[in-house]
Amino acid sequence: RGLTLAHLDLQTGDAGPRFELVVRDSTSDPARAASALEALYADGLPLAIGGVTSAEALAMAPVVGRQRAALLSPTASSPDLAADNDRAASRLFRLYPPDDREAAAMAAFASQTLGVTTLVMIAEEQPYATPLRSAFRDAFTRFGGRIVATLSFPIDDASAAVDAAARTVETLAPEAVYLAGYAPRLGALVARLRADGFAGRILTTHAFATAAGRAAAGGAASGVILTQSPFQPAGVRPPTATVVTAYRDRFGEPPDVFAAYGYDALQVAAAALDASRRPSSGSVLRALRNLPTLAGVTGPLRFDDQGVTTAFPRIYVIDDSGQLSDYDQQVRAQRAALLDRMRAVQTPDDEPLPTAAATDSTSDETADEPDARATTSDIQTTGDAPAPAGDDAPTNSDEPVRLLFSIPCFCAPSSATTAFC
């Protein structure tokens, strides 16, 4: 759907090259994907978009290695794609952040922001989960965390795996669990953990953001924390808002992350074809390697020297309605509300409080930058008790009132932010 909408926009607009979009359905079968790619290259196509899953992209890599044509993957994220074949890697371009980058970001968040020290890691027995497990373990232990158990989750006997994992978590009682794998199997595990009374943090990957994963977990999905690209269907900045509206009008629902990356993949392909003037395999490759930063639905689109996106994943929390909520934005909203409450009890002699805007150190423009911010772990979440209000709220009186507030600080140290913190 994302490809279809992008092609329609490109062919009906005033700018961009005119081209035919040839679609072959791989049904997520790696062998079928490789065979279809071979046939398309044989027909002379200079560029293909494919490898939605990492397994497909890995199967397609040898085909890319035998040809001079390019492959643009919207959502394959395995780090093995960079090392699998040097010739293929130089012609393979990826829009989605690699799994090892995603897992390391979650490990840093768990340790440095949430203060998690003990954790059980549960990973499916399949290629997608392997690099996630390794990267998370390395980063989490480097931050001083302790993984008390690592469980393999066989995909051919999910019911028994759910039972075994739930019993282990109940026995070890870790502060958090990290789940690596595909939905909806992990959704069933989330539901079981919550049903058994596990009250710790549940951390996982972008695969859980699909409708299938959240549906399998049901109400237990609320509070699950995951990493994902900075794409937000509720975004108000162009081109995100424009594309989301057009997608909703055409298909009756907002785009998911796969549709968004499909849209952006065709925009990148069109830009490369346009820059090639007379498109050929060689000219399209050169154009892809030298593309300027493009404004995409998922954020700024640019590649490093290895053809890998420069974007970094962000942290999201699933809210009570089953929607994704950006963690940083949630905390900024809580901080703004806290500042408002502080102003309500401020005396004339107090120093002026900073505005919420002045303390906002993150924005959509920096969504693809590494998250190197330090935070406190004392953050009010959705389930915490609200601050006193009404008759219970502190008020000004003849006696001085001293108030101590813990304000989460999500910013790199500097003179200004240190003073505020």
N, C-alpha and C positions, 0 to 999 in steps of 0.2 A: 504493500500500500504506500509506503514511503517513497519507493522508487516511482510508482505510478503517478503520485502527486507531483513529485519533482519534475518528471518528464513532461507532464501537462503544463506546469508553470514555465518551464524552459522553452517549450515549443509555441506557447501562446504569448510569451513576452516579447519585448522589442530587442532584448540583448541575448547573447548566447548562441552557440552553434545549433544548427538543425541536424538531428541525427535520429536514427531508428534505435529503439530499445528492444533488443532480442532477449527473451526470457526463457530460461530452461530450469525446470523444477528438479532439484536434487533430492527432495524429500528428506533432507538432512542425512543422506547416505554418503559417506566419504568416497566410496568407490564410484558411485554414480556422479558425484560432483567432479571428480578427476576426469572421468570419461567425457562428460559434457564440455569441460574446459578444453580438453584436447581437440574435440571436434570444432569448437568455436575458433580456436587459434588456427586450425587447418583451413577454415573458411576465410582467414585473413583479418579477423578482428584484431585491432591493435590494443584493446583494453577490455578487461572483464572485471565485473564487480561480483565477488563471491567469497565463499568461506565464511558463512554466517557463524558457524561453530568452529572451534579450534580444531576438532577432529577432521572436518572437511578441509580447512585451510592446510593442515599438515599433509593431507592426501594430495592436495592440489599443488603443493610446493615443488615436487619433482617435475611436474608438467611445466611449471613456470621456469624451472631450471633448464629445461631443454629448448625453450623458446626465447625469443628476444622481446616478447610482449610483456605487458604489465598486468598485475592482479591487484585490485584494490579491495581489501576486506573491511566491511563496515564494523563487525563486532567480534572477530576472532581475537583472542587475548592471550593465547599461550606464549610464554617466553621462549619455548622451543622453536618457534617460527624464525627467530633471529639466528639460531645456531644450527638449524636443521640442514641448510644448504646455502653456502655463501652466494652462489650464483642466483638461486631463487630469492634469497633474502634481499639482494640488491634490486629486485624487480617486484617485490611484494611490499605494498603500502598498507598500513593499518591505522584506522581511525580511533579504535578503542584502546584505552590504557591497558598495558600488559598486566597479567595476573600477579606477577611478583610485585609490581608497583602498588596494586590494589591491596594485596595481603599485608605488605609492609606498612601501608597507611593505616589499616585497621589495627595492626599490632601497636603502632605508636599511639593511636587514639586510646586503645584499651588501657595501655600502661600509663601514659602521661596525662591523659585527660580524665579517664574514669578511675584511675588508681587501682586497676585490677592487678592482683599479684599471683593468683592461682587460677588455673584454667584447664578445662578438658577440651581437647580438639577431636572433632569427629569429621572424617573425610571419606567420601565415596571412593570406591575402588574403580576409578576411571581416569583417563588422561587429564581432564579438566581440573580435577582436585589435586593432583600430585604437586604441581608448582605452587599452588596456593598454600598447601600444607607446609612445604619446605620454607617458603619465604616468610610465612607467618611465624613459624617456630624460630627461625633465625633472628627475626627482628624482635619478637617478644622476649626471648631469653637475653638478647643483647641489652634490652631495657631493664633487665633484672627480674622479669616475670618467670614463673615456674609452671610448666605444663605437667600436670600430675598424671595425665593419661592421654594417649593418642589412640583413637579407635578407628578401625577400618569399617566401612559401611558397604557391604556387598549389595549391588544393585539388583541381583537376581533373587534375593530373598529379603525384601525390604521389611516385611512384617517382623521377622525374627530379629533383624538388625535394629529396628526401633525398640523392641523389648530389651535387647541386650544393652543398648546404649543408655536407655532410660534407667535401668538398674545400676549401671556403673556411675552415672551422674548422681543418682540418689545416694549411693554409698560414699562417694568421694566428696560430695557437697562443695564443689568449687565455687568461686565467686562468679565465674562466667563460663560459657561454652562458646567455641568457635566452630561453625559448620561450613564445610566446603563441599559443594556438590550442586546438583541440579534440583529444581523443583519438579514435581510436587513431593518427591520422597522426603526431602528435608522438612517440608511443610507438615507432614504427618508426624515427624519427630518433634517439631516445635509444639504441636498440639499435645503430644504425649507428655513432654517435659512439664508443660504448664499444668496439665491435668494431674500430674503426680506431685505438684506443689513446688516445683523448682522456681525460686524467686530471684535467681541471679540474672545477670545480663546474658542475652542471647545475641551473638554477633555472627554475621554471615556475609555473603557476597552479593554482587549485583544479580545473580541468577534468581535470588529469592524475590526480586522486585516484580517478577512476572505475575500476571493475574492467577496463573495456576498455582504458584507457590503460596500466595496469600490465601487463596481459596482453600487449599489443603490444610492450612493452619487455622483457618476460621478466626474467631475472636482472639485466639492466642497469638496472632501475628502482631497485635498491638504492643508496641514497645521494642520490637525486634530492631536491632541496629545493623545497618548494612552499608557497604561502600558501593558507589555508583558514579557514573559520569555526571558532570554538572547540569545535564539536561533536566529542565523542570517544565512540565506541561502548563503550569500556571504562570510561567514567566511573562513579564510585561514588555520586555525589550524586543525590538525587531532584530532579526527576522523571526524569532521564536513565536511571538504572539500572533503574527500574521499567518504563519504556517499552521500553528495549532488550530486557529479559527477555520482555515480552509480545510484542514483535515477533518475536523469535527463536522463541518457542513457536508462534506462528501461522504464520510463513512459513519457518521452518527455517534462517534466516540472520540476521545482525545487520543493522540498517538502514544504508543508505548516507546520504550527506549530503542527497540529494534526498528520501528518505523522511522524514528527520528534520525538514527544513523543511516538508514537506507536513503532517506532524503538527502542528507549531507554527502553521502558517498557519490550520488549522481551529480550533485553540485560540483564536487571536486573533479569528477570525470569530465564534466562539461567544460570546466575551466581549463583543464589540460588539453582537451580537444581544441578549444578556442585558441589557446596559446600556440598550438602546433601548426596552425594555418593549413597545412596539407598533411593531415594526420597519417602517421605511419607508426609502427611499433617503436622505432628509435626516437622519433620526434615526441611521441607521447611520454615515453620514459623520461626524456630530458625535461619536458614541461612539468611533469610531476615532481621531479627533483628540485626544480627551481620555482615552484609556485610560491607566490606571496601568501601571507596570512589571509584567510577568507573568513567572513562572518557566517557562521553556521548556526543551525537550530540548536545544536548541542554545545555551542560555544565557539571560540576561535579555533580555526582549523589550520594546523601547520604540522609539518613533519620534521624530525631531526635528520641527521646525516644517514641514519639507517632506515629511513622510511617509516619510523614509528611516531605516532602522535606525541606531541609535547604536553598533552593534557594530563592532569592529575585527577584521580577520583575524589569525590567528596563524601562526607558522612551524612547518612539520612536515618531518620527514625520513622517507623510506621506508626501512624496515629490511630486513634480509636475508630476512625471511619475507614481504615485500611489504606489511606493515602500516604505517600512519602512526604516527610517534612524535613527540610534541610536543617541539620543540627545547629550549625552556626547561626542561621537566621532565627531559629527558635530561641537560642540563648540571647541573641541581640534583642529580641522582642521582650524577653524576661528582664533583661538589663534595663531597657527603656522604661518598663513598668516600674522597676525598682527605683530608678532615678525619679520618676514622677512621685512615688510615695515619699521619697526623701525630701523632695521640694515641698511637699504638703506639710512637713513638720519642721521645715527650716526656719530659723530665727533671723531677724534682720542683721545680726552681727556675724552670722556664719559666712564663710567663704562661698562665692558662687559655685554651684555645681556644674560640671560639664554637661553639655547637651549630648543626647544619644548620637546625633550625627557626628559630633566631634570625636567620639570614642569608637566609631564604627571603622574598624581597620580592615574589613574584608568587603568585597563587592563582587558583582558578576564579572567585572573585568579581570579579576585575579583568580577566577575559578580554576584556571589551568596551571596555577603556580603550586610548587610544593608547599605542603602544610607544615611550616616550621614553627608554629606558634605554641607557646606554653600556656597552660590553663590551670585553674584550680579545679578540684573535683567536687567542690561544694556548690553544686548547681541545682536549682529547683527544676524538677521535671514535672511532667503532667500530673503525676499522682501525688505530688507533695502537697502539704497543707498550705493554703494561701496566707499571705501576710495579714496581720490583724487589721480589721476595718471597723467602721462605725464606732460604737461606744468603747470598743476594746482598743482602738487605735491610740497611739501616743499623741498627746496634744501639748501645745505651748501653755505654760502656766508661770506663776511667779518663781517657781523653782526651776533651775536649769535641768534640762533633759539631755542626757548623753546617750546617743544611739550608735551602735556599732553594726555596720552592714558588711557582709562579705560579697564583694562584687566580682564576678568572674571576669578575668582579663584574657582576651584572645588576641594578643598582639605581641610582636617581637619587642624585646626590651629597647627602650629609648628614653630620653629624658622626659618627654611629654607623657608617654604611657606609664612610665614608672611612677610619676607623680600622681597620676590618676589612680593607679592600682593601690 
